[in-house]
Amino acid sequence: MRRWPEIVLTLVLFAAALPVAARAGTPEQRLNRTARAIVRLSVVERFCSQFYLVDKIKADEIAKALLNDIINRFGQQQAKQAIDAMDGEIQPAALNQGAATWCPAQRQHFRSVGVRDLIGGPLR
């Protein structure tokens, strides 16, 4: 089990790596960005782990922290609606693109925002 300081550091790095413009915006934009991140992590955990090495513990810890944040900021109902909407976009996109394309793109995305080693190489 990871220690809380490591989880907090990962979240701080994740948040700090987001461009200032991405953190700005309306509350609705922040809600949707956070929901998108939660769904991405969930799809990575469910879909990519079938084909790639995935740190499921890290994905789950970050997703849970983001979920707690989104619920605290926007309430459970709004959080659920935003997550459901993003799931309706992201999951089909992952399935349509396929793991060989979508998962490496997500690996690059998460690396770009400071979350390293979430998605590794292909399973053999």
C-alpha positions as CSV (number, residue, x, y, z in Angstrom):
1,M,0.0,0.0,0.0
2,R,1.3,3.4,-0.9
3,R,1.9,6.0,1.8
4,W,-0.2,9.2,1.9
5,P,2.8,11.5,1.3
6,E,3.5,9.7,-2.0
7,I,-0.2,10.0,-3.0
8,V,-0.2,13.7,-2.1
9,L,3.0,14.3,-4.0
10,T,1.6,12.5,-7.1
11,L,-1.5,14.7,-7.0
12,V,0.5,17.8,-6.5
13,L,2.7,17.0,-9.4
14,F,-0.4,16.1,-11.5
15,A,-2.1,19.4,-10.7
16,A,1.1,21.5,-11.1
17,A,1.8,20.0,-14.5
18,L,-1.6,21.2,-15.9
19,P,-1.2,24.4,-17.8
20,V,-2.4,27.5,-16.0
21,A,-5.0,27.9,-18.7
22,A,-6.3,24.4,-18.1
23,R,-6.8,25.1,-14.4
24,A,-8.6,28.4,-15.2
25,G,-12.1,28.6,-16.6
26,T,-15.6,28.3,-15.3
27,P,-16.6,25.8,-12.6
28,E,-18.3,23.7,-15.3
29,Q,-15.1,23.5,-17.3
30,R,-13.2,22.4,-14.1
31,L,-15.9,19.9,-13.4
32,N,-15.7,18.4,-16.9
33,R,-11.9,18.3,-16.8
34,T,-11.9,16.5,-13.5
35,A,-14.6,14.1,-14.6
36,R,-12.6,13.4,-17.8
37,A,-9.5,12.6,-15.8
38,I,-11.4,10.2,-13.5
39,V,-12.9,8.4,-16.5
40,R,-9.5,8.2,-18.3
41,L,-8.0,6.6,-15.3
42,S,-10.9,4.2,-15.0
43,V,-10.7,3.2,-18.7
44,V,-6.9,2.8,-18.5
45,E,-7.4,0.5,-15.5
46,R,-10.1,-1.6,-17.1
47,F,-9.2,-1.5,-20.8
48,C,-5.4,-1.0,-21.1
49,S,-4.5,-3.4,-18.3
50,Q,-5.7,-6.2,-20.6
51,F,-2.9,-5.4,-23.0
52,Y,-0.3,-3.2,-21.1
53,L,1.3,-3.2,-17.7
54,V,-0.8,-0.7,-15.7
55,D,-0.2,0.5,-12.2
56,K,-3.7,-0.2,-11.1
57,I,-3.0,0.9,-7.5
58,K,-1.7,4.3,-8.7
59,A,-4.6,4.8,-11.1
60,D,-7.1,3.9,-8.4
61,E,-5.6,6.2,-5.8
62,I,-5.5,9.2,-8.1
63,A,-9.0,8.5,-9.3
64,K,-10.3,8.2,-5.8
65,A,-8.6,11.5,-4.7
66,L,-10.1,13.3,-7.8
67,L,-13.5,11.8,-7.1
68,N,-13.4,13.0,-3.5
69,D,-12.4,16.5,-4.8
70,I,-15.1,16.7,-7.4
71,I,-17.8,15.5,-4.9
72,N,-16.6,18.1,-2.3
73,R,-16.6,20.9,-4.9
74,F,-19.7,20.1,-6.9
75,G,-21.8,17.5,-5.0
76,Q,-22.5,13.9,-5.7
77,Q,-25.2,14.4,-8.3
78,Q,-23.3,16.9,-10.5
79,A,-20.1,14.7,-10.2
80,K,-22.0,11.6,-11.2
81,Q,-23.6,13.4,-14.2
82,A,-20.3,14.7,-15.4
83,I,-18.6,11.4,-15.0
84,D,-21.4,9.6,-16.8
85,A,-21.2,12.1,-19.7
86,M,-17.4,11.7,-20.0
87,D,-17.7,7.9,-19.8
88,G,-20.1,8.0,-22.7
89,E,-17.4,9.8,-24.7
90,I,-14.1,8.3,-23.6
91,Q,-15.0,4.6,-23.3
92,P,-16.3,4.3,-26.9
93,A,-13.3,6.3,-28.2
94,A,-10.9,3.9,-26.5
95,L,-12.8,0.9,-27.9
96,N,-13.0,2.4,-31.4
97,Q,-9.3,3.4,-31.5
98,G,-8.2,0.1,-30.0
99,A,-5.6,-0.5,-27.3
100,A,-2.7,-0.3,-29.6
101,T,-3.5,3.4,-30.3
102,W,-5.5,4.6,-27.4
103,C,-3.4,3.2,-24.5
104,P,0.0,4.6,-25.7
105,A,-1.7,8.0,-26.3
106,Q,-2.9,7.9,-22.7
107,R,0.6,7.0,-21.5
108,Q,1.9,10.1,-23.2
109,H,-0.9,12.2,-21.8
110,F,-0.3,11.1,-18.2
111,R,3.5,11.5,-18.6
112,S,2.9,15.0,-19.9
113,V,1.0,16.0,-16.7
114,G,3.6,14.4,-14.4
115,V,2.1,10.9,-13.8
116,R,4.9,8.6,-14.8
117,D,4.8,4.8,-15.0
118,L,1.0,4.6,-15.0
119,I,1.0,2.6,-18.2
120,G,4.0,0.5,-19.1
121,G,4.9,-1.7,-22.0
122,P,2.7,-4.3,-23.6
123,L,2.0,-7.6,-21.8
124,R,3.8,-10.5,-23.3
